[in-house]
Amino acid sequence: MGDKQKRDREIKDAGASEGSSKKMRPPGVRSVGWALVQAARLHRARTGDRLAKLGLFAGQEQVVQALAAAGTMTMGDLAALLRVRPPTASKTVTRLAALGIVERRAESGDGRVVRVQLTEAGLAKAEAIERIQEEVEAELLDHLDKTDRRRLRKLLRKAARGLAEAAGASGQITEVDAEIEAEDEAEAIAV
């Protein structure tokens, strides 16, 4: 049985118990957090299945996308952007370099600073990743109209901001939120 079939079976089994006339419900099923986690897991699984066809694992696409947007980055900047520890970013970059997707270069004048950039193969992967994300996004939002989509984005950003504030890490989220909210407002006015 393949990974997708196993996941489908697990999802089905989670909804009902054999030999029981009453469906068992997971703890917290009525909470917003549970619904959010389930949507995120399904989104990640759909994305992961498609990434596997490109020879990538979930998480690696974030590095490829960051480098596609920035062109070149230091390892420290990449780790900060992705909100991971530097060793985690380094390990991912090492794996992507072995696949010929990224290359590392010591910065001229300071060999301790390593810059990372996509190779030609990496640029092609970035385009394929963008298509995958568009496909999964379409699946995710298929049952929502434009108003609901904007509302969902706004509510999720607001929830993330609350969690970030509770963790003492709200600075970057707030800046990005302000930009996205301005874009959403302009889009709503244009409609």
C-alpha positions as a printed Julia matrix, in Angstrom:
191×3 Matrix{Float64}:
   0.0    0.0     0.0
   1.4    3.4    -1.01
   1.85   6.4     1.29
  -1.2    8.16   -0.15
  -3.37   5.07    0.34
  -2.12   4.73    3.93
  -2.95   8.39    4.66
  -6.4    8.02    3.1
  -7.0    4.91    5.2
  -5.83   6.64    8.39
  -8.16   9.57    7.71
 -11.06   7.2     7.1
 -10.22   5.11   10.19
  -9.98   8.25   12.33
 -13.59   9.06   11.49
 -15.19   5.77   12.52
 -14.45   2.85   14.8
 -15.08  -0.71   13.61
 -17.75  -2.56   15.55
 -19.2    0.65   16.94
 -22.43   2.22   15.78
 -21.31   5.6    17.12
 -18.56   7.46   15.28
 -15.59   8.24   17.46
 -14.43  11.81   17.33
 -10.88  12.92   18.0
 -10.41  15.07   21.09
 -10.73  18.75   20.3
 -12.52  18.16   17.0
 -14.75  21.19   17.59
 -11.85  23.57   18.25
 -10.51  26.06   15.74
  -7.0   24.78   16.41
  -7.97  21.22   15.49
  -9.61  22.37   12.24
  -6.56  24.47   11.42
  -4.17  21.58   12.08
  -6.25  19.2     9.95
  -6.37  21.65    7.05
  -2.61  22.23    7.36
  -1.88  18.49    7.45
  -4.0   17.82    4.38
  -2.46  20.79    2.57
   1.02  19.55    3.48
   0.2   16.01    2.34
  -1.14  17.23   -1.02
   1.92  19.41   -1.5
   4.3   16.68   -0.3
   2.9   14.14   -2.78
   3.55  16.54   -5.64
   6.99  17.58   -4.37
   8.02  13.92   -4.22
   7.49  13.74   -7.98
  10.12  16.5    -8.27
  12.5   14.57   -6.02
  11.98  16.99   -3.12
  10.83  16.58    0.46
   8.4   18.87    2.24
  10.27  21.87    3.61
  12.89  21.94    0.87
  10.56  23.92   -1.36
  10.68  26.81    1.1
  14.44  27.14    0.62
  14.07  27.0    -3.16
  11.33  29.63   -3.11
  13.25  31.94   -0.78
  16.29  31.78   -3.05
  14.18  32.25   -6.17
  12.79  35.45   -4.66
  16.05  36.79   -3.23
  18.57  35.58   -5.81
  21.28  34.99   -3.26
  21.27  34.86    0.54
  23.63  34.21    3.38
  22.96  31.07    5.37
  22.08  33.21    8.4
  19.57  35.3     6.46
  18.01  32.17    4.99
  17.63  30.58    8.43
  16.1   33.77    9.83
  13.63  34.09    6.95
  12.51  30.48    7.31
  12.44  30.75   11.11
  14.67  27.74   11.61
  17.97  27.29   13.39
  21.08  27.78   11.23
  22.06  24.07   11.42
  18.62  23.13   10.06
  19.01  25.52    7.13
  22.54  24.26    6.53
  21.43  20.63    6.44
  18.65  21.42    3.95
  21.03  23.42    1.75
  23.56  20.56    1.84
  20.89  18.14    0.61
  19.74  20.53   -2.11
  23.36  21.11   -3.19
  23.83  17.34   -3.53
  20.82  17.36   -5.89
  22.37  20.17   -7.95
  19.59  22.61   -7.02
  21.64  25.14   -5.05
  25.26  26.16   -4.84
  27.25  27.71   -2.01
  29.92  30.33   -2.4
  32.16  31.97    0.15
  31.69  35.71    0.09
  34.69  37.52   -1.35
  36.61  39.28    1.35
  35.15  37.16    4.17
  35.37  33.42    3.63
  33.37  32.8     6.8
  30.22  34.19    5.17
  28.6   31.67    2.83
  26.09  32.78    0.23
  23.63  30.38   -1.36
  21.9   30.66   -4.72
  19.89  28.49   -7.08
  21.48  26.72  -10.02
  19.76  26.58  -13.41
  18.19  23.29  -12.28
  17.08  25.06   -9.1
  15.39  27.82  -11.07
  13.45  25.18  -13.01
  12.44  23.51   -9.72
  11.27  26.89   -8.39
   8.92  27.27  -11.36
   7.58  23.74  -10.86
   7.08  24.41   -7.13
   5.11  27.55   -7.93
   2.79  25.54  -10.18
   2.34  22.91   -7.45
   1.44  25.55   -4.9
  -1.07  27.12   -7.28
  -2.71  23.71   -7.82
  -2.95  22.93   -4.1
  -4.16  26.46   -3.35
  -6.92  26.0    -5.92
  -7.95  22.73   -4.24
  -7.9   24.38   -0.82
 -10.03  27.33   -1.85
 -12.27  25.63   -4.4
 -15.39  25.92   -2.22
 -14.82  29.54   -1.18
 -15.81  32.69   -3.04
 -13.47  35.7    -3.21
 -14.98  37.33   -0.14
 -14.59  34.17    1.94
 -11.01  33.75    0.7
 -10.06  37.28    1.79
 -11.85  36.8     5.11
 -10.09  33.47    5.73
  -6.66  34.98    4.97
  -7.38  37.91    7.26
  -8.59  35.7    10.12
  -5.65  33.31    9.81
  -3.19  36.21    9.83
  -4.94  37.63   12.89
  -4.73  34.26   14.67
  -1.04  33.91   13.74
  -0.38  37.42   15.0
  -1.97  36.51   18.34
   0.21  33.43   18.69
   3.32  35.37   17.63
   2.6   38.06   20.22
   2.13  35.39   22.9
   5.53  33.96   21.9
   7.14  37.42   21.8
   7.9   37.2    18.07
   5.41  39.52   16.43
   7.66  42.01   14.61
   8.12  40.33   11.24
   4.55  39.0    11.09
   3.09  42.45   11.73
   5.13  44.04    8.92
   4.14  41.38    6.4
   0.5   41.49    7.54
   0.32  45.23    6.94
   1.55  44.78    3.36
  -0.84  41.9     2.63
  -3.82  43.65    4.22
  -3.15  46.74    2.08
  -3.07  44.53   -1.03
  -6.32  42.81    0.03
  -8.01  46.18    0.63
  -6.94  47.42   -2.81
  -8.21  44.19   -4.37
 -11.56  44.46   -2.55
 -12.01  48.06   -3.71
 -11.17  47.11   -7.31
 -13.88  44.43   -7.29
